Amino acid sequence: MNCRVKIITLMALFSSLFGCCKKDVATYPQDTVTARDGSKITFTFYAHASLGIEWNGMHIYLDPVGDFKWEDEPKADIILISHSHYDHLELATIEKLQTKNTVIICDKTSAETFEHDCITMLPGSISTPFEGVKITAVPAYNITEGHTDFHPKSREDCGYIVNIGGSSIYLAGDTEDTEDILSLKDIDIAFLPVNQPYTMTVEQAARVVKAIKPQIFYPYHYGQVEDKTDIEALKAAVAGVTEIRVFPME
């Protein structure tokens, strides 16, 4: 066996011994913004309504659901559950993300079926689970005739305003352009659902953006339905009002 063959053989052996053990870590789209106090906030976009937020080494998840490698993701300091629908609450995923120190914050309907300890939030409730973190529950419900059974106001589903780094991040949950939302103040970053018939139309989302004037607007929860959201129309509708950043959140 000549030297060249020996080298190739050794390389193949090394690869088989060590390369096979290398962990295949999944990556997901991310975006980083600067908070008012200069700290960095990084959003991780999984799909639909499932988001990750990293700030100062803390990991917050909103409605983590779906066939992702959750066991490889950073363990959760906080998990927010907006309501109990299957595309927002998945106990198996929560178990992969939580530790004995994870704080779970959920709405009333989720709490009623939950198998874990959680902080139950009603619209208007405020929680401060960690120093520097303030979470306010916002009502989330439908108002369009024929749609109100999807998310009735009486069920008291929640969106959340997460205050970190001096910035306010509005995670709307499943809702339409209600007066509760249109009256929100001092929102820096807004995540609004845009799919029909369950949440906002393009026109409703644009109305909210024009009312609350976030610096950055992320449309999310805009897929998994036959009537696809016209993202280009949404961009045009909010042009000049906010910076819209679109990620694959079907």
C-alpha positions as CSV (number, residue, x, y, z in Angstrom):
1,M,0.0,0.0,0.0
2,N,1.6,3.3,-1.1
3,C,1.6,6.4,1.1
4,R,-1.3,8.1,-0.6
5,V,-3.5,5.1,-0.1
6,K,-2.5,4.9,3.5
7,I,-3.4,8.6,4.1
8,I,-6.8,8.2,2.5
9,T,-7.5,5.1,4.5
10,L,-6.5,6.8,7.7
11,M,-8.7,9.8,6.9
12,A,-11.7,7.5,6.2
13,L,-11.1,5.7,9.5
14,F,-10.9,9.0,11.4
15,S,-14.1,10.1,9.8
16,S,-15.9,6.9,10.6
17,L,-14.8,7.0,14.2
18,F,-15.4,10.7,14.9
19,G,-17.6,12.1,12.2
20,C,-20.4,9.6,12.9
21,C,-20.7,11.0,16.4
22,K,-21.0,14.6,15.4
23,K,-24.4,15.9,16.5
24,D,-26.7,17.1,13.7
25,V,-28.0,20.3,15.2
26,A,-31.0,21.9,13.4
27,T,-30.9,25.6,12.7
28,Y,-33.9,27.9,12.4
29,P,-34.2,31.5,11.0
30,Q,-33.3,34.1,13.5
31,D,-33.4,37.9,13.8
32,T,-31.7,40.1,16.4
33,V,-32.8,43.6,17.5
34,T,-31.4,46.1,19.9
35,A,-33.5,46.8,23.0
36,R,-33.9,50.3,24.4
37,D,-31.2,49.6,27.0
38,G,-28.7,48.5,24.4
39,S,-29.0,44.8,25.1
40,K,-29.7,42.3,22.3
41,I,-32.9,40.4,21.8
42,T,-32.8,37.4,19.4
43,F,-36.0,35.9,17.9
44,T,-36.0,32.3,16.6
45,F,-38.7,31.5,14.1
46,Y,-39.9,27.9,14.2
47,A,-43.2,27.9,12.4
48,H,-46.7,29.3,12.6
49,A,-47.2,30.6,16.2
50,S,-44.0,29.0,17.7
51,L,-41.3,31.5,18.6
52,G,-38.2,31.7,20.7
53,I,-36.8,34.8,22.4
54,E,-33.3,35.0,23.8
55,W,-32.3,37.9,26.0
56,N,-29.3,38.2,28.4
57,G,-28.9,34.5,28.4
58,M,-32.6,33.9,29.2
59,H,-34.7,31.8,26.8
60,I,-38.5,32.4,26.4
61,Y,-40.7,30.4,24.2
62,L,-44.2,31.2,22.9
63,D,-46.6,28.4,22.0
64,P,-43.8,25.8,21.2
65,V,-45.5,23.2,19.0
66,G,-44.5,21.0,16.0
67,D,-42.1,18.4,14.7
68,F,-38.8,20.1,15.5
69,K,-35.7,19.0,17.4
70,W,-36.9,20.7,20.6
71,E,-34.6,18.5,22.7
72,D,-31.6,20.2,21.1
73,E,-32.9,23.7,21.7
74,P,-31.9,25.7,24.8
75,K,-33.9,24.8,27.8
76,A,-36.7,27.3,28.7
77,D,-36.6,29.8,31.5
78,I,-40.2,30.8,30.5
79,I,-42.8,29.2,28.4
80,L,-45.8,31.3,27.3
81,I,-49.0,29.5,26.2
82,S,-51.7,31.8,24.7
83,H,-54.5,29.2,24.5
84,S,-55.3,25.5,24.4
85,H,-55.7,24.9,20.6
86,Y,-53.5,22.1,19.2
87,D,-51.3,24.5,17.2
88,H,-50.5,26.5,20.4
89,L,-50.3,23.9,23.2
90,E,-48.4,20.7,23.0
91,L,-47.5,19.0,26.3
92,A,-44.8,16.7,24.8
93,T,-42.9,19.7,23.4
94,I,-43.1,21.5,26.7
95,E,-41.6,18.5,28.5
96,K,-38.6,18.6,26.1
97,L,-38.0,22.3,26.8
98,Q,-38.7,22.6,30.5
99,T,-36.5,22.1,33.6
100,K,-37.5,22.1,37.2
101,N,-36.9,25.8,37.2
102,T,-38.9,26.7,34.1
103,V,-41.8,29.1,34.7
104,I,-44.8,28.3,32.6
105,I,-47.4,31.0,32.0
106,C,-50.7,30.1,30.4
107,D,-54.2,31.3,29.9
108,K,-57.2,29.9,31.8
109,T,-58.3,27.2,29.3
110,S,-54.7,25.8,29.0
111,A,-54.4,25.8,32.8
112,E,-57.6,23.7,33.1
113,T,-56.1,20.9,31.0
114,F,-52.5,21.4,32.0
115,E,-50.5,18.6,33.6
116,H,-47.8,20.9,35.0
117,D,-47.7,23.7,37.5
118,C,-48.2,27.0,35.7
119,I,-49.0,30.7,36.4
120,T,-52.6,31.2,35.2
121,M,-53.0,34.6,33.5
122,L,-56.3,36.4,32.7
123,P,-56.5,39.4,30.4
124,G,-55.0,42.3,32.4
125,S,-52.9,40.1,34.7
126,I,-49.2,40.9,35.2
127,S,-46.4,38.6,36.1
128,T,-42.7,39.3,36.9
129,P,-41.2,35.8,36.9
130,F,-37.6,37.0,36.9
131,E,-35.8,40.2,37.5
132,G,-36.0,42.5,34.5
133,V,-38.9,40.6,33.0
134,K,-42.5,41.8,33.1
135,I,-45.3,40.0,31.3
136,T,-48.8,41.5,30.8
137,A,-51.7,39.4,29.5
138,V,-53.8,41.1,26.7
139,P,-57.3,39.8,25.6
140,A,-57.3,37.8,22.4
141,Y,-60.6,37.0,20.7
142,N,-62.6,37.2,17.5
143,I,-65.1,39.9,16.7
144,T,-66.1,39.2,13.1
145,E,-69.6,37.8,12.7
146,G,-69.4,34.1,12.0
147,H,-65.9,33.8,13.5
148,T,-66.5,34.4,17.2
149,D,-66.7,30.7,18.0
150,F,-63.1,30.2,17.0
151,H,-61.8,32.3,19.9
152,P,-64.7,33.6,22.1
153,K,-64.0,36.6,24.3
154,S,-65.6,34.7,27.2
155,R,-62.9,32.0,27.1
156,E,-60.3,34.7,28.0
157,D,-57.5,33.6,25.7
158,C,-54.4,35.7,26.0
159,G,-51.8,37.5,24.0
160,Y,-48.8,38.8,26.0
161,I,-46.7,41.9,26.2
162,V,-43.2,40.9,27.2
163,N,-41.1,43.8,28.6
164,I,-37.3,43.1,28.5
165,G,-34.4,45.4,28.1
166,G,-36.6,48.4,28.4
167,S,-38.5,47.3,25.2
168,S,-42.0,46.0,24.9
169,I,-42.8,43.0,22.6
170,Y,-46.4,42.3,21.8
171,L,-47.1,38.6,21.1
172,A,-50.8,38.8,20.0
173,G,-51.9,35.2,20.0
174,D,-55.0,34.4,18.0
175,T,-57.1,37.5,17.8
176,E,-58.6,40.1,15.6
177,D,-58.3,43.9,15.7
178,T,-60.2,44.5,18.9
179,E,-60.5,47.7,20.7
180,D,-58.4,46.2,23.5
181,I,-55.5,45.9,21.0
182,L,-56.1,49.2,19.1
183,S,-55.7,51.0,22.4
184,L,-52.3,49.6,23.3
185,K,-49.5,52.1,23.9
186,D,-45.7,52.1,23.7
187,I,-45.3,48.9,21.8
188,D,-41.8,48.6,20.3
189,I,-42.2,45.2,18.5
190,A,-45.4,43.5,17.4
191,F,-46.1,40.0,16.3
192,L,-49.6,39.9,14.8
193,P,-51.4,36.8,13.4
194,V,-52.6,37.2,9.8
195,N,-54.7,34.3,8.6
196,Q,-58.3,33.7,7.7
197,P,-60.8,32.8,8.9
198,Y,-59.2,32.4,12.4
199,T,-57.4,35.6,13.0
200,M,-56.7,38.9,11.3
201,T,-57.1,39.8,7.6
202,V,-54.4,41.9,6.0
203,E,-56.6,45.0,6.5
204,Q,-57.1,44.2,10.2
205,A,-53.4,43.7,10.8
206,A,-52.6,47.0,9.0
207,R,-55.2,48.7,11.1
208,V,-53.5,47.5,14.3
209,V,-50.1,48.5,13.0
210,K,-51.3,52.0,12.2
211,A,-52.9,52.3,15.6
212,I,-50.1,51.1,17.9
213,K,-47.2,52.1,15.6
214,P,-44.6,49.5,16.6
215,Q,-41.0,50.2,15.4
216,I,-40.9,46.6,14.0
217,F,-43.8,44.4,12.9
218,Y,-43.4,40.7,12.4
219,P,-46.4,38.9,10.8
220,Y,-46.8,35.4,12.1
221,H,-49.4,32.6,12.2
222,Y,-50.2,33.2,8.6
223,G,-50.4,29.8,7.1
224,Q,-52.0,26.3,7.4
225,V,-55.2,27.5,5.7
226,E,-56.5,27.4,2.2
227,D,-56.9,31.2,1.9
228,K,-53.2,32.2,1.8
229,T,-52.2,35.6,3.3
230,D,-51.1,38.1,0.7
231,I,-47.8,39.2,2.3
232,E,-47.0,41.6,-0.5
233,A,-50.3,43.4,0.1
234,L,-49.5,43.5,3.8
235,K,-46.1,45.0,3.2
236,A,-47.7,47.7,1.0
237,A,-50.4,48.4,3.6
238,V,-47.9,49.2,6.4
239,A,-45.3,50.9,4.3
240,G,-44.2,54.1,5.9
241,V,-45.7,53.2,9.3
242,T,-43.4,50.5,10.5
243,E,-40.5,48.3,9.5
244,I,-42.0,45.0,8.5
245,R,-39.8,41.9,8.7
246,V,-41.2,38.7,7.2
247,F,-40.0,35.2,8.2
248,P,-41.3,31.8,7.2
249,M,-44.1,31.5,9.8
250,E,-46.7,29.5,7.9
